[in-house]
Amino acid sequence: MSHISRRVFVKGVVATGLFAIAPINLSANTKILERKENEELSGTEFYLSIDKVAVNITGNPAIATAVNGMLAGPTLKWREGDEVTIHVTNNLDESSSIHWHGIILPANMDGVPGISFDGIPAGETFTYKFPIVQSGTYWYHSHSGFQEQTGIYGAIVIEPKVKDPFEYDKEYVISLSDWSDEKPTSIYRKLKLSADYYNFNQRTVGDFFSEVKERGFFSAFNDRKMWNNMAMTDRDLSDVSGYTYTFLMNGQNPAQNFKALFKNGEKIRLRFINSSAMTFFDVQIPGLKMRVVSADGNNVQPVVVDEFRIGVAETYDVIVEPKEDTAYAIFAQSIDRSGYALGSLTYDKNIEAPTPNMDPIPVLTQADMGMSMEMGKKEDKSDGMNMKMGMKKMTTNPMEDKKYPITKLPMKRGVQTTMKAMSPQYRLDDPGVGLRDNGRKVLTYADLRSLHPTTHDKEPDREIILHLTGNMERYMWSINGIKYEDSLPLEFKYGERLRITYINDTMMNHPMHLHGMWSDLESGDDNYLPRKHTINSQPGSKISFRVTVDAKGSWAYHCHLLYHMTDMFRKVVVA
């Protein structure tokens, strides 16, 4: 276990319990609630409050902003076909909001300040009211400032009208998140000053000499030179790491070890939600196969895996069948291996599973930047290597060669776009950096197929291409090289079928979320396009999906990494 991960694990051990509180110096007028145990709320009318809450997650007292005094907030149980009314009271001294992530609803109920409504002013109540036209696993969170990072999030479970086509005896929500005692404004300021401020996995001189020994001087030197010329490092996997983050499972740190209990012979449904601000998690339950049955709330043809990567804002439901009298670790490593969230699937609340060893720190390759390198072959006198632009395709996408009219959008190259993928390719069956050839069956987007045929769905009327762009050195993010405040809205036509292609010019994963409409992912089988609300675009790759534009109004469209969202954002207008 690495130094950082060990540090992350022991943070919180000194807190004697989930609700241990130490003195906090605050103004006499500041109202602070005591943290409450998480609970489930069901029905058609709900009363939620947003408050400041005293927490002790790391062994140090801190203040969260939380829903109903809970971190994570209460799980909301709805039923497909009902209409729900939700009264949200903002007890903060600043504006707040709740966005119902992945829920199909009227634009004025979507909960995005500046797009769909004005926000909930301090001390006031806003009432959301909308019909439930779907089922599955979803979540809610603040869309105001950085409040999501400080605790305003919770799970949504919607019971279907027609029973799901798979059997299980018991279910648990597994909400994964990242917590810092630092203020989000402080984290963001540090990233702007130095984008690698939280990255403690940088290469050293010793690493370079090891590469020289393994591959030769010219190969190692030119590899390092390439990354330096792009102002990048091959270990930039997470902007914010376990150096400041403690990774939580249902609001509990690894030392507390969340427990999910089962009885012998039971099938257990685990509803995984990545409700973090910035962290991709790689999830496994060593000793158990996971049967993936749903993605982003929509049932899929079952896929049996050992592990899956869950991007920020995605959800996956799995069915597991634990053996008698055995405890299993629910193990969610951060993508950069700087820490993990941890729980136990166990038959006895007093028995915890052993903590698995963390995987090695992943290293990005030229392939992750849309290139491939042949090292040490046909050495060129100028740089000692032969660079071939154009990465080997990792999957065949039969939709790749289909041509649709392309609507050209403004594109700028400059300070916002210091990175560019030279030959981005579809990589649908690539599990991603750190998961390739690890000896486990890892879920990929190519594995996802809808339960219901899409063969006769309308073909797209047109296509738009969005470049996901950035300047890592200056921590600047944008779409098509244009930050949000300088952009024009994207105009969708009501009733059209649209194809959207992302070209990720950066070395970071970007989980992109289009509000209000489903995204039908081109996963490689035109007959069974899986339906998602959040689509991860891998570094240096491209990926496409289709949208039936069936929701009038103004909608948000953005990367769901919180500190990218400010500028990697667009307003969508449907008319």
C-alpha positions in Angstrom: 0.0 0.0 0.0 1.4 3.4 -1.0 2.3 6.1 1.5 -0.5 8.3 0.3 -3.1 5.5 0.4 -2.1 4.5 3.9 -2.4 8.1 5.0 -5.9 8.3 3.4 -6.9 5.1 5.1 -5.9 6.2 8.6 -7.5 9.6 8.3 -10.7 9.2 10.3 -9.6 6.4 12.6 -9.3 8.9 15.4 -12.9 9.8 15.0 -14.6 7.5 17.5 -17.7 7.1 15.5 -19.6 8.3 12.4 -20.9 11.3 14.2 -17.9 12.2 16.4 -17.7 16.0 16.6 -14.9 18.2 17.9 -15.4 21.9 18.8 -15.6 24.3 15.9 -15.1 28.0 16.2 -17.9 29.8 14.4 -19.9 32.9 14.7 -22.6 32.9 17.4 -25.2 33.5 14.6 -24.1 30.5 12.6 -26.6 27.6 12.8 -24.9 24.3 12.6 -26.8 21.0 12.7 -25.5 17.7 14.1 -24.9 15.1 11.5 -27.7 12.6 11.2 -27.7 8.9 10.2 -28.7 8.3 6.6 -32.2 7.3 5.9 -34.6 6.5 3.1 -37.6 8.6 2.3 -40.5 7.3 0.1 -43.8 8.6 -1.1 -44.9 11.4 -3.4 -44.3 14.5 -1.3 -40.9 15.3 0.2 -39.5 18.0 2.5 -35.7 18.6 2.1 -33.6 21.2 3.8 -30.1 22.3 2.9 -28.1 23.2 6.1 -24.6 23.5 7.4 -23.7 20.3 9.3 -20.8 19.5 11.7 -18.8 16.5 10.5 -15.7 14.7 11.5 -14.5 12.5 8.6 -10.8 12.8 8.9 -10.3 13.2 12.6 -10.6 16.9 12.3 -13.8 18.9 12.7 -15.2 20.4 9.6 -18.4 21.9 8.2 -20.4 20.2 5.4 -23.4 21.5 3.5 -25.9 18.6 3.5 -29.4 17.6 2.9 -31.6 16.9 6.0 -28.4 16.8 8.0 -27.1 13.7 6.2 -23.9 13.0 4.3 -24.8 11.5 1.9 -28.3 12.9 1.8 -31.4 10.8 2.2 -32.2 8.2 -0.5 -35.4 9.2 -2.2 -37.6 6.3 -3.3 -40.0 7.1 -6.1 -42.4 5.0 -8.3 -42.6 5.2 -12.0 -46.0 6.7 -13.0 -46.3 8.9 -9.9 -46.0 12.6 -9.7 -43.6 13.9 -7.0 -43.6 17.2 -5.1 -40.4 18.1 -3.4 -40.1 21.2 -1.1 -36.5 22.3 -0.8 -35.6 24.9 1.9 -32.3 26.6 1.7 -31.0 27.4 5.2 -27.6 28.5 3.9 -26.5 32.1 3.8 -26.0 31.8 0.0 -28.1 30.6 -3.0 -28.4 26.9 -3.5 -30.2 24.4 -5.8 -30.9 20.7 -6.4 -30.5 19.1 -9.8 -32.2 15.7 -10.4 -29.4 14.0 -12.4 -30.7 11.9 -15.2 -34.3 12.5 -14.5 -36.5 13.4 -17.5 -38.6 16.4 -16.5 -39.7 19.9 -17.6 -36.8 22.3 -18.1 -38.0 24.6 -15.3 -37.7 21.8 -12.8 -34.2 20.8 -13.8 -32.6 22.9 -11.0 -29.7 24.6 -12.8 -29.3 28.3 -11.7 -28.9 30.6 -14.7 -30.2 28.0 -17.1 -33.6 26.6 -15.9 -34.3 28.8 -12.9 -32.8 31.5 -10.6 -31.7 29.2 -7.8 -33.1 29.0 -4.3 -32.2 32.2 -2.4 -30.9 32.0 1.2 -33.7 31.4 3.6 -36.3 30.5 1.0 -38.1 27.4 -0.3 -38.5 26.2 -3.8 -41.0 23.5 -4.8 -40.2 21.0 -7.5 -43.1 19.1 -9.1 -42.8 16.7 -12.0 -44.0 13.3 -13.2 -41.9 10.2 -13.0 -41.6 8.6 -16.4 -38.7 6.2 -15.8 -37.2 3.8 -13.4 -33.8 2.8 -12.1 -30.9 4.2 -10.1 -30.2 8.0 -10.2 -29.0 10.8 -7.9 -29.4 14.4 -7.0 -26.9 17.1 -6.2 -26.4 20.9 -6.0 -25.7 22.8 -9.2 -24.6 25.9 -7.3 -21.0 26.8 -7.1 -18.9 24.1 -5.5 -21.6 22.9 -3.1 -21.7 19.4 -4.5 -18.1 19.0 -3.2 -19.2 20.0 0.4 -21.9 17.4 0.7 -25.1 18.3 -1.2 -25.9 15.0 -3.0 -28.0 11.9 -2.5 -29.4 8.8 -4.2 -32.7 8.3 -6.1 -34.2 4.8 -6.5 -37.2 4.6 -8.8 -39.4 1.5 -8.7 -40.6 0.3 -12.2 -44.2 -0.2 -13.2 -43.2 -3.5 -14.7 -40.9 -5.7 -12.6 -37.3 -5.8 -13.6 -36.3 -8.9 -15.7 -33.8 -10.2 -13.1 -34.2 -11.6 -9.6 -32.7 -10.4 -6.3 -33.5 -10.7 -2.7 -32.1 -7.5 -1.2 -30.6 -4.3 -2.5 -28.2 -1.6 -1.3 -27.2 1.8 -2.6 -23.5 2.2 -2.8 -22.7 6.0 -3.1 -19.1 6.8 -3.8 -17.8 10.2 -3.1 -14.7 12.3 -2.3 -14.4 14.6 0.8 -11.9 17.2 1.6 -11.5 19.3 4.8 -10.2 22.0 2.5 -12.7 24.5 1.1 -13.4 23.9 -2.6 -12.4 27.5 -3.4 -9.0 26.7 -1.9 -8.7 23.5 -4.0 -9.6 25.4 -7.2 -7.2 28.2 -6.4 -4.3 25.7 -5.9 -5.2 24.0 -9.2 -5.1 27.3 -11.0 -1.7 28.2 -9.5 -0.3 24.7 -10.2 -2.4 22.1 -12.0 -0.3 19.3 -10.5 -0.5 20.6 -7.0 -2.2 17.4 -5.7 -0.2 15.0 -7.9 2.4 13.1 -5.8 2.9 10.5 -8.4 5.2 12.5 -10.6 8.2 10.8 -12.3 11.6 11.1 -10.7 15.2 11.1 -11.9 15.3 7.5 -10.7 12.4 6.6 -12.9 14.2 8.1 -15.9 17.3 6.0 -15.3 15.2 2.9 -14.9 13.7 3.7 -18.3 17.1 4.2 -19.8 18.2 0.8 -18.5 15.1 -0.9 -19.9 14.7 0.9 -23.2 17.9 2.7 -24.0 18.8 6.4 -23.6 17.4 7.8 -26.9 14.1 6.1 -26.5 13.7 7.2 -22.9 14.9 10.7 -23.6 12.6 11.3 -26.5 9.6 9.9 -24.7 10.2 12.3 -21.9 10.8 15.1 -24.4 7.5 14.5 -26.1 5.5 14.8 -22.8 7.5 17.9 -21.9 6.8 19.6 -25.2 3.1 19.0 -24.6 3.4 20.5 -21.1 2.0 17.2 -19.8 3.0 14.3 -17.6 2.1 10.6 -18.2 0.8 10.4 -14.6 -1.8 13.1 -14.7 -4.8 10.9 -14.0 -6.7 12.9 -11.4 -6.5 16.7 -10.8 -7.3 16.2 -7.1 -5.9 13.2 -5.2 -6.0 11.3 -1.9 -3.5 13.9 -0.7 -6.5 16.1 0.2 -9.4 13.7 -0.5 -10.8 11.0 1.8 -12.9 8.6 -0.3 -16.3 7.7 1.1 -18.8 4.9 0.7 -22.3 6.0 1.8 -20.7 8.8 3.7 -18.3 6.5 5.6 -14.5 6.6 5.4 -12.4 3.4 4.8 -11.7 3.0 8.5 -15.4 2.9 9.3 -16.0 0.2 6.6 -19.6 0.4 5.4 -21.4 -2.9 5.9 -23.9 -4.5 3.5 -25.4 -7.5 5.2 -26.7 -10.7 3.4 -28.1 -14.0 4.5 -26.9 -17.3 3.0 -28.3 -18.0 -0.4 -29.4 -14.4 -1.1 -28.9 -12.5 -4.4 -27.9 -8.9 -3.7 -28.5 -6.0 -6.0 -25.9 -3.2 -5.5 -26.8 0.2 -7.0 -23.4 2.0 -7.5 -23.5 5.8 -7.9 -20.4 7.9 -8.5 -21.5 11.0 -6.6 -18.0 12.4 -6.3 -16.8 15.8 -7.4 -13.7 14.7 -9.2 -12.9 11.0 -8.8 -13.2 8.1 -11.2 -13.4 4.8 -9.2 -12.4 1.3 -10.3 -14.7 -1.1 -8.5 -14.3 -4.8 -7.7 -15.5 -7.3 -5.1 -12.6 -9.8 -5.0 -14.0 -13.3 -4.9 -17.3 -12.4 -6.5 -18.4 -12.0 -10.1 -20.7 -9.0 -10.7 -23.5 -9.2 -13.2 -24.1 -5.8 -14.6 -27.8 -5.3 -15.3 -28.3 -1.6 -15.5 -26.3 1.5 -16.6 -27.4 5.0 -15.8 -30.8 3.7 -14.7 -31.5 1.8 -17.9 -31.5 -2.0 -18.0 -29.0 -3.7 -20.2 -28.3 -7.2 -21.4 -26.5 -8.7 -18.4 -22.7 -8.7 -18.5 -20.6 -10.7 -16.0 -17.4 -8.8 -15.0 -14.8 -8.8 -12.2 -14.4 -5.0 -12.3 -15.8 -1.8 -13.7 -14.7 1.8 -14.0 -17.4 4.3 -13.0 -17.0 7.9 -14.1 -18.2 10.8 -12.1 -22.1 10.9 -12.3 -22.5 7.5 -13.8 -24.5 4.7 -12.1 -24.2 0.9 -12.5 -26.4 -1.8 -11.0 -25.0 -5.2 -10.4 -26.2 -8.5 -9.0 -23.9 -10.6 -6.8 -24.4 -14.0 -5.2 -22.2 -14.3 -2.1 -21.3 -17.6 -0.7 -22.2 -18.8 2.8 -20.4 -17.3 5.8 -18.0 -15.3 3.7 -17.2 -11.6 3.9 -16.2 -9.7 0.7 -14.6 -6.3 0.3 -16.4 -3.7 -1.8 -13.3 -2.0 -3.1 -13.4 1.2 -5.1 -9.9 2.4 -6.0 -9.4 6.0 -7.2 -8.1 6.0 -10.8 -4.8 7.4 -9.7 -4.4 4.8 -6.9 -4.1 7.5 -4.3 -6.8 6.0 -2.1 -10.0 4.1 -2.0 -13.5 3.8 -0.7 -14.2 0.6 1.2 -17.0 -1.5 2.5 -17.8 -5.1 3.3 -20.5 -7.4 1.9 -20.8 -9.6 4.9 -23.1 -12.1 6.7 -22.2 -10.6 10.1 -22.0 -6.9 11.0 -19.0 -7.7 13.2 -16.9 -9.3 10.4 -15.1 -7.3 7.8 -13.4 -8.5 4.7 -9.6 -8.1 4.4 -8.7 -5.0 2.5 -7.3 -5.8 -1.0 -4.0 -4.5 -2.2 -4.1 -1.5 -4.4 -3.1 -1.9 -8.1 0.1 -0.2 -9.4 -0.1 3.5 -10.3 -1.3 3.7 -13.9 0.8 5.4 -16.5 -0.6 7.1 -19.6 0.9 6.1 -23.0 1.1 7.9 -26.3 -2.0 5.8 -27.2 -3.9 7.8 -24.6 -3.1 11.0 -26.6 -4.3 9.6 -29.9 -0.9 8.4 -31.1 1.2 5.3 -31.2 5.0 5.1 -30.9 7.3 2.5 -32.3 10.4 2.8 -30.1 13.8 1.9 -31.2 12.8 1.0 -34.8 14.1 2.8 -37.8 15.6 5.5 -35.6 15.4 8.9 -37.1 18.6 11.0 -36.7 16.7 13.9 -35.4 14.8 12.3 -32.6 16.0 8.7 -32.3 12.6 7.2 -33.0 9.9 6.7 -35.5 6.5 8.3 -34.5 3.4 6.9 -36.2 0.3 9.1 -35.8 -2.8 7.0 -35.6 -3.4 4.6 -32.8 -4.4 1.0 -33.5 -8.1 0.7 -33.2 -9.3 -1.2 -30.2 -12.7 -1.9 -31.6 -14.7 -1.8 -34.8 -17.6 0.6 -34.7 -19.9 -0.2 -37.6 -21.4 3.2 -37.2 -18.1 5.0 -37.6 -18.3 5.2 -41.4 -21.8 6.4 -41.6 -22.0 10.0 -42.9 -24.4 12.6 -41.7 -24.6 16.3 -42.5 -22.2 18.1 -40.2 -23.2 21.4 -38.6 -20.0 23.4 -38.2 -19.4 25.1 -34.9 -16.9 27.8 -33.9 -13.5 26.4 -33.1 -10.5 28.2 -31.7 -6.9 27.1 -31.2 -4.7 29.1 -28.8 -4.1 29.4 -25.1 -7.2 27.3 -24.3 -6.0 24.4 -26.5 -2.4 23.4 -25.9 -3.3 19.7 -26.3 -4.5 18.0 -29.5 -5.1 14.3 -30.3 -3.4 13.8 -33.6 -5.4 10.8 -34.7 -8.2 10.0 -32.2 -10.0 6.7 -32.6 -13.0 4.9 -31.2 -11.8 2.8 -28.2 -15.1 1.3 -27.0 -13.6 -2.0 -25.8 -10.7 -0.3 -24.1 -11.3 -0.4 -20.4 -8.9 2.5 -19.9 -5.5 3.3 -18.4 -4.7 1.1 -15.4 -7.2 -1.6 -16.3 -5.8 -3.0 -19.5 -4.6 -6.6 -19.3 -4.9 -6.7 -15.5 -6.0 -10.3 -15.4 -9.6 -9.4 -14.6 -12.6 -9.1 -16.8 -13.3 -5.3 -16.9 -16.5 -3.8 -18.2 -16.2 -1.6 -21.3 -18.7 0.5 -23.2 -18.6 -2.2 -26.0 -20.2 -4.6 -23.5 -23.3 -2.5 -23.0 -26.4 -3.4 -25.0 -29.9 -2.2 -24.5 -32.5 -4.8 -23.5 -34.8 -3.4 -26.2 -34.0 -3.3 -29.9 -33.1 0.1 -31.5 -32.9 -1.3 -35.0 -35.7 0.8 -36.3 -34.8 4.0 -34.4 -34.7 7.1 -36.6 -31.3 7.8 -38.2 -29.6 11.1 -37.3 -30.6 14.2 -39.3 -27.3 15.8 -38.7 -24.1 15.6 -36.6 -22.2 18.0 -34.5 -18.6 17.5 -33.4 -17.4 18.8 -30.0 -13.7 19.0 -29.2 -13.0 18.6 -25.5 -10.1 21.0 -25.1 -7.8 22.3 -22.4 -4.5 23.8 -21.2 -3.3 21.6 -18.4 -0.4 23.8 -17.4 -2.7 26.7 -16.8 -5.7 24.6 -15.7 -8.0 25.9 -18.4 -10.9 23.8 -19.8 -13.2 24.5 -22.7 -15.2 23.0 -25.6 -13.9 23.7 -29.1 -11.3 25.9 -27.5 -14.0 28.4 -26.2 -14.8 28.7 -22.5 -18.4 29.0 -21.5 -18.6 32.7 -20.9 -17.4 33.4 -24.4 -19.6 30.8 -26.1 -22.9 30.9 -27.9 -25.7 28.4 -27.0 -26.0 25.2 -28.9 -29.2 25.2 -30.9 -31.1 21.9 -31.1 -34.3 21.6 -33.2 -37.3 20.0 -31.4 -38.1 16.7 -33.0 -34.8 16.1 -34.7 -32.5 13.1 -34.3 -29.0 14.4 -33.6 -25.6 12.6 -33.6 -22.9 14.1 -31.3 -19.3 13.1 -31.5 -16.7 14.0 -28.9 -13.1 14.3 -29.8 -11.1 14.5 -26.6 -8.0 16.5 -27.3 -6.9 16.3 -23.7 -5.1 13.6 -21.6 -7.9 13.6 -19.0 -11.2 11.6 -18.9 -14.2 13.8 -19.3 -17.6 12.5 -18.1 -20.0 14.6 -20.3 -23.6 15.1 -19.2 -26.4 16.4 -21.4 -29.4 17.5 -19.3 -33.0 16.7 -20.2 -32.5 14.2 -23.0 -31.2 10.6 -23.3 -27.9 9.9 -24.9 -28.0 6.7 -27.0 -24.4 5.5 -27.0 -23.0 4.1 -30.2 -21.4 1.2 -28.4 -20.7 -0.9 -31.5 -24.1 -2.5 -32.1 -26.6 -0.4 -33.9 -29.4 -2.8 -33.0 -29.1 -2.3 -29.2 -27.8 1.2 -28.4 -27.6 1.6 -24.6 -29.2 4.7 -23.2 -27.1 6.8 -20.8 -27.2 10.3 -19.3 -23.4 10.6 -18.8 -20.8 9.4 -21.3 -17.2 9.3 -20.5 -14.8 10.4 -23.2 -11.4 8.8 -22.8 -8.1 10.7 -23.3 -7.1 11.1 -26.9 -10.2 9.3 -28.2 -13.5 9.9 -29.9 -16.9 8.6 -29.0 -20.4 9.2 -30.5 -24.0 9.0 -29.4 -27.4 9.9 -30.6 -30.1 12.2 -29.1 -33.8 12.4 -29.9 -34.4 16.1 -29.2 -37.8 15.7 -27.4 -37.6 18.3 -24.6 -38.1 22.0 -25.3 -36.4 24.7 -23.2 -32.9 25.6 -22.0 -30.6 22.8 -20.7 -27.1 22.6 -19.3 -24.5 20.5 -21.0 -21.1 20.0 -19.4 -18.2 17.9 -18.1 -19.2 16.6 -14.7 -15.7 17.0 -13.2 -16.6 19.9 -10.8 -13.5 22.0 -11.4 -13.8 21.6 -15.1 -17.4 22.4 -15.2 -17.0 26.2 -15.0 -15.7 26.4 -18.5 -16.3 23.0 -20.2 -19.9 23.9 -20.3 -22.6 24.9 -22.9 -26.2 26.1 -22.7 -28.4 24.1 -25.1 -31.6 25.7 -26.4 -34.3 23.5 -27.8 -37.0 25.2 -29.9 
